Amino acid sequence: MDIKDLPLKSELPERIRWFVRLRWFAATGTVLLGLAGRWLIPGLNTTPLFYIGLAILLYNLVFRQLRRWLDARLSIHLQIILDWLALTALCHLTGGVDSPFILFFLLHVVLSSILVSRRECFLQGLLAIVMVNGMTLLEMLGIWPLPDFPAIPVLPHYENPSYLLVFLFSFNAIILFIIYLSTFLVQQLRRREANLLELQDTLQRAYTDVVKMDEAKTRFLRVVSHEIRAPLAASQSLLQVVLEGYAGDVSAKAREMIGRADHRMTQLLEFINELLDLARGSQRMPEEDKNDILVYESISRIVKEMEAKMAEKGLRLSIQIEHPNVIFRGDLQDLERIFHNLLGNAIKYTPEGGEIAVIGTLLPDNFFLFKICDTGIGIPPAELPRVFDEFFRATNAKKELKTGTGLGLSIVKKTVEKYGGRVEVTSDLGTGSCFSVYLPVIALDRLT
């Protein structure tokens, strides 16, 4: 199967339903034409038009009922053939080659190019040509004579074979040209559809590979961090035993070196803990493991933990939580990790005597907007798009504080997105930054 046929095969059932719906209008129009003819021209026999309209309604109903059991390709070809027969009969009853309804053959050819393949459309077009040419020949020979409508003058075209020959040649040429043009355009569209489907499939595979790689990276970080943290913690405990004098007296020089080693191990353990937090931020949480957490209480607890650090730098803190009765469904550690990282960064990068604002607002779509704004060093505009990248630290942040992993904001972003939220940042260099976190919540006062 050629890939360019994929859109046609996948969409054919829906197109058949559309074709059936369109035919209801054609059948109704034929019946209304009979009624209008009888009313406008008294004595005109329009009974055959009623029969054609009813026949179209009948076979359309049959195809509608059998669409689930009848092969789609067979169904569409049978429908087109029956439409050709109905159109031929309608043209014969309304003047043969002079019938205005002969133009509907051209319209139907265009519709066929949408419904079937190019080769099949040419075959159906040839069948239409055979029917129109056959109808004209039978009418001209008197085998299938035109109906006699006394109130409607009949043009003497059937007495002029040259006219009929020119008409049929033109009609056949137009049919074939329309088939060529319409199928060419439709084929181009189908190729593009096929390319889009192929691209979509490629993107889906690439996305699946990226997800698998991310899961593998998360597992690797989790396993390695656990394996490294245990011996490091044990080593640090031994160093602290020595520092506290339980292993006997040590020289001042040795104590200094052991203290420096202990400090470096503390930094390394903090880094490992952040790697574990980063890995946890990518892990989806089952619904049954989620807990109901009051957001206001969690914020208050983190602020209380940070009060001493803010007091050391003389920072002024303002808190404005407009909706305290808001519940977050998730893990308490995840929620507090978000607040802790953002508030911790605000404290670290805000000069002494600066200000920090904590703002909480419930939005109409049941998202809680949590903002932490500071009057700190800000972020360079060129580096703002990378601020949530793993291990990235702004150049001015490195100058302000030599130590830092560059993982805090990555942890915040991954954790927020894990719950279907998002995080944004605005910043002016040298003026301050404002981080906005949008989290889905349950508002207790909106449940009533």
C-alpha positions as CSV (number, residue, x, y, z in Angstrom):
1,M,0.0,0.0,0.0
2,D,1.4,3.4,-1.1
3,I,1.7,5.8,1.8
4,K,-0.1,8.5,-0.3
5,D,-3.3,6.3,-0.1
6,L,-3.2,6.3,3.7
7,P,-5.3,9.5,4.2
8,L,-7.8,8.3,1.6
9,K,-8.2,4.9,3.3
10,S,-8.4,6.4,6.8
11,E,-10.9,9.1,5.9
12,L,-13.1,7.1,3.4
13,P,-15.8,6.1,5.9
14,E,-16.2,9.7,7.0
15,R,-16.3,10.9,3.4
16,I,-18.9,8.3,2.6
17,R,-21.1,9.6,5.4
18,W,-20.7,13.1,4.0
19,F,-21.6,11.8,0.5
20,V,-24.7,10.2,1.9
21,R,-25.8,13.4,3.7
22,L,-25.2,15.4,0.5
23,R,-27.4,12.9,-1.5
24,W,-30.4,13.6,0.8
25,F,-30.4,17.2,-0.6
26,A,-30.1,15.9,-4.2
27,A,-33.1,13.5,-3.7
28,T,-35.2,16.1,-2.0
29,G,-34.4,18.6,-4.8
30,T,-35.5,16.2,-7.4
31,V,-38.8,15.6,-5.7
32,L,-39.3,19.4,-5.3
33,L,-38.5,19.9,-8.9
34,G,-41.3,17.5,-9.8
35,L,-43.7,19.4,-7.6
36,A,-42.6,22.8,-9.0
37,G,-43.0,21.6,-12.6
38,R,-46.5,20.4,-12.0
39,W,-47.5,23.6,-10.3
40,L,-45.8,26.0,-12.8
41,I,-46.8,24.0,-16.0
42,P,-50.3,22.5,-15.6
43,G,-50.7,19.2,-17.3
44,L,-47.0,18.5,-17.3
45,N,-46.3,14.8,-16.4
46,T,-43.6,15.0,-13.7
47,T,-44.3,11.5,-12.2
48,P,-41.0,10.1,-13.6
49,L,-39.2,12.8,-11.6
50,F,-40.9,11.7,-8.4
51,Y,-39.8,8.1,-9.2
52,I,-36.2,9.2,-9.7
53,G,-36.2,11.2,-6.4
54,L,-37.7,8.3,-4.5
55,A,-35.2,5.9,-6.1
56,I,-32.4,8.1,-4.9
57,L,-33.9,8.3,-1.4
58,L,-34.3,4.6,-1.3
59,Y,-30.8,3.5,-2.3
60,N,-29.3,6.3,-0.2
61,L,-31.2,4.9,2.8
62,V,-29.9,1.4,2.0
63,F,-26.3,2.6,1.8
64,R,-26.8,4.4,5.1
65,Q,-28.0,1.3,6.8
66,L,-25.4,-1.0,5.3
67,R,-22.4,1.3,5.9
68,R,-21.1,-0.7,8.8
69,W,-21.2,-4.1,7.0
70,L,-20.5,-3.1,3.4
71,D,-16.9,-2.6,2.3
72,A,-16.2,1.2,2.1
73,R,-14.5,1.1,-1.3
74,L,-17.2,-1.1,-2.8
75,S,-19.9,1.1,-1.3
76,I,-18.6,4.3,-2.8
77,H,-18.3,2.8,-6.3
78,L,-21.8,1.4,-6.2
79,Q,-23.1,4.8,-5.0
80,I,-21.3,6.6,-7.8
81,I,-22.7,4.2,-10.4
82,L,-26.2,4.5,-9.2
83,D,-25.8,8.3,-9.2
84,W,-24.7,8.1,-12.8
85,L,-27.8,6.1,-13.7
86,A,-30.1,8.6,-11.8
87,L,-28.4,11.6,-13.4
88,T,-28.7,10.0,-16.9
89,A,-32.5,9.3,-16.4
90,L,-33.0,12.8,-15.0
91,C,-31.2,14.4,-18.0
92,H,-33.2,12.2,-20.4
93,L,-36.5,13.3,-18.8
94,T,-35.6,17.0,-18.9
95,G,-34.3,17.4,-22.5
96,G,-31.3,15.1,-23.1
97,V,-28.3,17.0,-24.1
98,D,-30.2,20.3,-23.6
99,S,-31.0,19.4,-20.0
100,P,-29.5,21.8,-17.5
101,F,-28.8,18.9,-15.2
102,I,-26.1,17.5,-17.5
103,L,-23.8,19.9,-15.7
104,F,-24.2,17.9,-12.6
105,F,-22.0,15.2,-14.3
106,L,-19.1,17.7,-14.1
107,L,-19.8,18.4,-10.4
108,H,-20.1,14.7,-9.6
109,V,-16.7,14.0,-11.3
110,V,-15.1,16.6,-8.9
111,L,-16.7,14.9,-5.9
112,S,-15.5,11.5,-7.2
113,S,-11.9,12.7,-7.3
114,I,-12.2,13.4,-3.6
115,L,-13.7,10.0,-2.8
116,V,-11.7,7.5,-4.9
117,S,-8.2,7.1,-6.2
118,R,-7.0,8.8,-9.4
119,R,-7.2,5.6,-11.5
120,E,-10.7,4.7,-10.1
121,C,-11.9,8.3,-10.8
122,F,-10.8,8.0,-14.5
123,L,-12.7,4.7,-14.7
124,Q,-15.8,6.3,-13.2
125,G,-15.5,9.2,-15.5
126,L,-15.3,6.9,-18.5
127,L,-18.5,5.2,-17.3
128,A,-20.2,8.6,-17.1
129,I,-19.0,9.4,-20.7
130,V,-20.4,6.0,-21.9
131,M,-23.8,6.7,-20.2
132,V,-24.2,10.3,-21.6
133,N,-23.0,9.2,-25.1
134,G,-25.2,6.1,-25.0
135,M,-28.2,8.2,-23.9
136,T,-27.6,10.6,-26.7
137,L,-27.2,7.9,-29.3
138,L,-30.4,6.0,-28.2
139,E,-32.3,9.3,-28.2
140,M,-31.1,10.2,-31.6
141,L,-32.0,6.8,-33.0
142,G,-35.4,6.9,-31.4
143,I,-34.8,3.8,-29.3
144,W,-35.1,5.9,-26.2
145,P,-37.2,8.8,-27.3
146,L,-37.3,12.1,-25.4
147,P,-40.6,12.7,-23.4
148,D,-43.1,14.9,-25.2
149,F,-43.6,18.2,-23.2
150,P,-46.2,20.2,-25.2
151,A,-45.6,23.3,-23.0
152,I,-41.8,23.2,-23.5
153,P,-40.3,23.7,-27.0
154,V,-37.8,21.1,-28.0
155,L,-34.7,22.4,-29.8
156,P,-34.0,20.5,-33.0
157,H,-30.5,19.4,-32.0
158,Y,-31.2,15.7,-32.4
159,E,-31.8,16.4,-36.1
160,N,-28.3,17.8,-36.5
161,P,-25.7,15.0,-36.0
162,S,-22.8,17.4,-36.4
163,Y,-24.0,19.5,-33.4
164,L,-24.4,16.3,-31.3
165,L,-20.9,15.2,-32.3
166,V,-19.3,18.5,-31.4
167,F,-21.3,18.6,-28.1
168,L,-20.3,15.1,-27.1
169,F,-16.7,15.7,-28.0
170,S,-16.6,18.8,-25.9
171,F,-18.4,17.1,-23.1
172,N,-16.1,14.2,-23.1
173,A,-13.0,16.4,-23.3
174,I,-14.2,18.6,-20.4
175,I,-15.0,15.5,-18.3
176,L,-11.5,14.1,-18.9
177,F,-9.8,17.5,-18.2
178,I,-11.7,18.0,-15.0
179,I,-10.8,14.5,-13.9
180,Y,-7.1,15.2,-14.7
181,L,-7.0,18.5,-12.9
182,S,-9.1,17.6,-9.9
183,T,-7.3,14.3,-9.3
184,F,-3.9,16.0,-9.7
185,L,-4.8,18.6,-7.1
186,V,-6.3,16.0,-4.7
187,Q,-3.3,13.8,-5.2
188,Q,-1.0,16.6,-4.2
189,L,-3.1,17.2,-1.1
190,R,-3.0,13.5,-0.3
191,R,0.8,13.4,-0.6
192,R,1.0,16.3,1.8
193,E,-1.4,14.5,4.2
194,A,0.8,11.4,3.9
195,N,3.9,13.4,4.6
196,L,2.2,15.0,7.6
197,L,1.2,11.5,8.9
198,E,4.7,10.2,8.4
199,L,6.1,13.3,10.2
200,Q,3.6,12.9,13.0
201,D,4.7,9.2,13.3
202,T,8.3,10.2,13.4
203,L,7.7,12.9,16.0
204,Q,5.7,10.4,18.1
205,R,8.6,7.9,18.0
206,A,11.1,10.7,18.8
207,Y,8.9,11.8,21.7
208,T,8.7,8.3,23.0
209,D,12.5,7.9,22.8
210,V,12.9,11.2,24.6
211,V,10.5,10.1,27.4
212,K,12.4,6.8,27.7
213,M,15.7,8.6,27.8
214,D,14.4,11.0,30.5
215,E,13.1,8.0,32.5
216,A,16.5,6.3,32.2
217,K,18.2,9.5,33.3
218,T,15.9,9.8,36.2
219,R,16.5,6.2,37.2
220,F,20.3,6.6,36.8
221,L,20.3,9.8,39.0
222,R,18.2,8.1,41.6
223,V,20.3,4.9,41.8
224,V,23.7,6.7,41.6
225,S,22.7,9.4,44.1
226,H,21.5,6.7,46.6
227,E,24.7,4.7,46.1
228,I,26.9,7.7,46.6
229,R,25.0,9.4,49.5
230,A,25.3,6.5,51.9
231,P,29.1,6.2,51.9
232,L,29.4,10.0,51.9
233,A,27.1,10.3,54.9
234,A,29.1,7.6,56.7
235,S,32.4,9.3,55.9
236,Q,31.1,12.6,57.1
237,S,29.9,11.0,60.4
238,L,33.5,9.7,60.9
239,L,35.0,13.1,60.3
240,Q,32.6,14.7,62.8
241,V,33.6,12.1,65.3
242,V,37.2,13.1,64.9
243,L,36.3,16.8,65.0
244,E,34.4,16.4,68.2
245,G,37.4,14.7,69.9
246,Y,35.9,11.3,70.4
247,A,38.9,9.7,68.5
248,G,41.5,11.6,70.6
249,D,43.3,14.8,70.3
250,V,44.3,16.1,66.8
251,S,46.5,19.0,65.9
252,A,45.1,22.4,64.9
253,K,46.3,21.9,61.4
254,A,44.7,18.5,61.1
255,R,41.5,19.8,62.6
256,E,41.4,22.6,60.0
257,M,41.9,20.2,57.1
258,I,39.3,17.8,58.5
259,G,36.8,20.7,58.9
260,R,37.4,21.8,55.3
261,A,36.8,18.2,54.2
262,D,33.6,18.0,56.3
263,H,32.4,21.3,54.7
264,R,33.0,20.0,51.2
265,M,31.2,16.8,52.0
266,T,28.2,18.8,53.3
267,Q,28.2,20.6,49.9
268,L,28.4,17.3,48.0
269,L,25.6,15.8,50.0
270,E,23.4,18.9,49.3
271,F,24.2,18.5,45.6
272,I,23.2,14.8,45.7
273,N,20.0,15.7,47.5
274,E,19.2,18.2,44.8
275,L,19.9,15.5,42.1
276,L,17.4,13.3,44.0
277,D,14.9,16.1,44.1
278,L,15.4,16.6,40.3
279,A,14.7,12.9,39.7
280,R,11.6,13.0,41.9
281,G,10.3,16.0,40.0
282,S,10.1,13.9,36.9
283,Q,8.2,11.1,38.5
284,R,4.5,11.0,38.0
285,M,2.5,10.5,41.2
286,P,-0.4,8.0,41.2
287,E,-3.7,9.6,42.2
288,E,-4.2,7.3,45.1
289,D,-0.9,8.5,46.6
290,K,-1.9,12.2,46.6
291,N,-2.8,14.0,49.8
292,D,-5.0,17.1,50.4
293,I,-2.7,19.9,51.5
294,L,-3.7,23.4,52.7
295,V,-1.5,25.7,50.6
296,Y,-1.6,28.6,53.1
297,E,-0.3,26.3,55.9
298,S,2.6,25.1,53.7
299,I,3.6,28.6,52.8
300,S,3.5,29.7,56.4
301,R,5.6,26.8,57.5
302,I,8.4,27.5,54.9
303,V,8.3,31.3,55.7
304,K,8.7,30.5,59.4
305,E,11.7,28.2,58.6
306,M,13.3,31.0,56.6
307,E,12.7,33.8,59.2
308,A,16.2,33.5,60.7
309,K,18.0,33.8,57.4
310,M,15.9,36.9,56.5
311,A,16.6,38.5,59.9
312,E,20.4,38.0,59.4
313,K,20.3,40.1,56.2
314,G,17.7,42.5,57.5
315,L,15.2,41.7,54.8
316,R,11.6,42.9,55.0
317,L,8.9,40.3,54.1
318,S,5.3,41.0,53.1
319,I,2.8,38.2,52.8
320,Q,-0.6,38.6,51.0
321,I,-2.6,35.4,50.6
322,E,-6.1,36.3,49.4
323,H,-7.6,32.8,49.6
324,P,-6.3,30.8,52.5
325,N,-8.9,27.9,52.0
326,V,-7.2,26.4,49.0
327,I,-6.2,22.7,48.8
328,F,-3.5,21.3,46.7
329,R,-3.7,17.6,45.9
330,G,-0.2,16.1,45.8
331,D,2.8,15.4,47.9
332,L,3.7,17.8,50.7
333,Q,7.4,17.5,50.1
334,D,6.9,18.5,46.5
335,L,4.9,21.6,47.4
336,E,7.3,22.7,50.1
337,R,10.2,22.1,47.8
338,I,8.8,24.6,45.3
339,F,8.3,27.2,48.0
340,H,11.6,26.5,49.7
341,N,13.7,26.8,46.5
342,L,12.0,30.1,45.3
343,L,12.0,31.8,48.7
344,G,15.6,30.5,49.3
345,N,16.8,32.1,46.0
346,A,15.1,35.3,46.8
347,I,16.9,35.5,50.2
348,K,20.3,34.5,48.7
349,Y,20.2,37.0,45.9
350,T,18.6,40.0,47.6
351,P,21.0,42.5,49.2
352,E,20.8,43.4,52.9
353,G,17.9,45.6,53.7
354,G,16.0,44.5,50.6
355,E,12.3,43.4,50.3
356,I,10.6,40.1,49.5
357,A,6.9,39.8,48.7
358,V,4.9,36.6,48.9
359,I,1.6,36.8,47.1
360,G,-1.1,34.2,46.6
361,T,-4.2,34.5,44.5
362,L,-6.9,32.1,43.5
363,L,-7.7,32.4,39.7
364,P,-11.2,31.8,38.2
365,D,-10.0,28.5,36.5
366,N,-9.1,27.0,39.9
367,F,-5.4,27.6,39.6
368,F,-3.6,29.1,42.5
369,L,-1.1,31.9,41.5
370,F,1.8,31.9,43.9
371,K,4.3,34.8,43.4
372,I,7.6,35.5,45.1
373,C,9.1,38.9,44.2
374,D,12.3,40.4,45.4
375,T,14.5,43.5,45.1
376,G,17.5,41.4,44.4
377,I,20.2,41.4,41.7
378,G,17.9,40.4,38.9
379,I,18.7,38.2,35.9
380,P,20.4,39.4,32.6
381,P,17.8,39.6,29.8
382,A,19.9,37.4,27.5
383,E,20.0,34.7,30.1
384,L,16.4,34.8,31.2
385,P,15.3,32.0,28.7
386,R,17.8,29.6,30.2
387,V,17.0,30.3,33.8
388,F,15.2,26.9,34.2
389,D,17.8,24.8,32.5
390,E,19.6,22.2,34.6
391,F,22.9,23.3,36.1
392,F,22.5,26.8,34.7
393,R,23.5,29.9,36.8
394,A,23.3,33.4,35.7
395,T,26.6,35.2,35.4
396,N,25.7,37.8,38.1
397,A,24.5,35.0,40.4
398,K,28.0,33.3,40.1
399,K,29.6,36.6,41.1
400,E,27.3,37.1,44.0
401,L,27.7,33.5,45.4
402,K,30.5,31.2,44.3
403,T,28.7,28.1,45.4
404,G,25.6,26.7,43.8
405,T,24.4,23.8,41.7
406,G,22.1,25.5,39.3
407,L,19.4,22.9,39.9
408,G,17.0,24.7,42.2
409,L,14.9,26.3,39.4
410,S,15.0,23.2,37.3
411,I,13.6,21.3,40.3
412,V,10.8,23.9,40.7
413,K,9.9,23.7,37.0
414,K,9.8,19.9,36.8
415,T,7.8,19.6,40.0
416,V,5.3,22.2,39.0
417,E,4.8,20.7,35.6
418,K,4.4,17.2,37.1
419,Y,1.0,18.5,38.6
420,G,-0.1,20.2,35.4
421,G,1.0,23.7,36.4
422,R,3.5,26.1,35.0
423,V,6.1,28.6,36.2
424,E,7.1,32.0,34.8
425,V,9.7,34.6,35.6
426,T,10.0,38.3,35.0
427,S,13.2,40.2,35.9
428,D,14.9,43.5,35.6
429,L,18.7,43.4,36.0
430,G,19.7,45.1,39.2
431,T,16.1,45.7,40.3
432,G,14.8,42.3,41.2
433,S,12.9,39.2,40.0
434,C,9.4,37.9,40.2
435,F,8.6,34.1,39.9
436,S,5.0,33.1,39.3
437,V,3.8,29.6,39.9
438,Y,0.4,28.4,38.7
439,L,-0.8,25.2,40.4
440,P,-4.2,23.4,40.0
441,V,-6.0,23.5,43.4
442,I,-9.4,22.9,45.0
443,A,-11.1,26.0,46.4
444,L,-13.1,24.9,49.5
445,D,-15.4,28.0,49.3
446,R,-16.3,27.1,45.7
447,L,-17.5,23.6,46.5
448,T,-20.7,24.8,48.0
